Amino acid sequence: MSNPTKIVLPFLGVILSLFFTSCDSQMVHEEFVDYENESWNVDSLASFNFDVEDLNTEYNLITYIRNTNDYPFQNIYIKYSLVEHGTLDEVDTLIAETMKDCQLFKMKTGEPFGKVEKSIGNSSTGAIYNHPVILKKNFKFSKEGNYTFQISHFMRPDDLNGIIGVGYRLEKAEKN
């Protein structure tokens, strides 16, 4: 006969970990793309699709820049856009290609603004910084449907060494 403790303890551990893991009630959708060789090429357009069903909710649109200490610049210029896909003939551009200057490191000290991720990932230095950048706050969608968020870099070098990934997050805006 088998020992019931060997079956119950792992099951209890899974239940407890699910119980203590907090859910993020604000998040609607979040997705990331990682780049091989810790380098973001200018031709690597990150594209993310998501659906919007609630037109009464205000949203925040956030992008994430993930870098290591190998990134040689203080900032990064990004271009982004948001389009809604209706029928095959109908595409509505909500945010036309917009450029934003994102500061990744403090000018005087060189300390990163982003949070250090717990895992050492694939970084040669061990530190991976995750920089959330708010692109749109309290934004309402006018139509239900499928949307595409796209992001690329707009820097002089074609390859940005030290940028290991980008992502986005669509979240419900906090009500004041």
DAPEWO-V17200 format. One record per residue. N is the residue number from 0. RES is the residue in one small letter. OMEGA is omega in whole degrees, -180 to 180 (* if undefined). Layout:
BEGIN
n:res:omega
N:RES:OMEGA
N:RES:OMEGA
END
This chain:
BEGIN
n:res:omega
0:m:-178
1:s:-180
2:n:-178
3:p:179
4:t:180
5:k:180
6:i:-174
7:v:-176
8:l:177
9:p:179
10:f:179
11:l:178
12:g:178
13:v:180
14:i:-180
15:l:180
16:s:175
17:l:-180
18:f:-176
19:f:177
20:t:-177
21:s:177
22:c:179
23:d:-174
24:s:-180
25:q:-174
26:m:174
27:v:178
28:h:180
29:e:-178
30:e:-179
31:f:170
32:v:179
33:d:-178
34:y:178
35:e:178
36:n:178
37:e:-177
38:s:180
39:w:180
40:n:-178
41:v:179
42:d:-179
43:s:178
44:l:177
45:a:-176
46:s:-177
47:f:179
48:n:177
49:f:179
50:d:175
51:v:-179
52:e:-176
53:d:-179
54:l:-179
55:n:-176
56:t:172
57:e:-175
58:y:169
59:n:176
60:l:-174
61:i:171
62:t:178
63:y:173
64:i:180
65:r:-178
66:n:175
67:t:176
68:n:179
69:d:180
70:y:-170
71:p:-175
72:f:178
73:q:-175
74:n:174
75:i:174
76:y:178
77:i:171
78:k:180
79:y:177
80:s:178
81:l:-180
82:v:177
83:e:-179
84:h:175
85:g:175
86:t:180
87:l:-178
88:d:-172
89:e:174
90:v:-178
91:d:180
92:t:179
93:l:176
94:i:177
95:a:-178
96:e:-175
97:t:180
98:m:179
99:k:175
100:d:-179
101:c:178
102:q:-179
103:l:-178
104:f:176
105:k:-174
106:m:-176
107:k:-173
108:t:-176
109:g:178
110:e:179
111:p:175
112:f:-175
113:g:178
114:k:178
115:v:177
116:e:-176
117:k:-179
118:s:179
119:i:174
120:g:-178
121:n:-178
122:s:178
123:s:-180
124:t:179
125:g:-178
126:a:174
127:i:-179
128:y:180
129:n:-177
130:h:173
131:p:180
132:v:180
133:i:-180
134:l:180
135:k:178
136:k:176
137:n:-175
138:f:177
139:k:175
140:f:-178
141:s:-178
142:k:169
143:e:176
144:g:-177
145:n:-178
146:y:176
147:t:174
148:f:180
149:q:-180
150:i:175
151:s:178
152:h:-178
153:f:-179
154:m:-179
155:r:178
156:p:177
157:d:179
158:d:178
159:l:178
160:n:180
161:g:173
162:i:-174
163:i:179
164:g:174
165:v:178
166:g:177
167:y:178
168:r:171
169:l:-178
170:e:174
171:k:179
172:a:178
173:e:177
174:k:-179
175:n:*
END
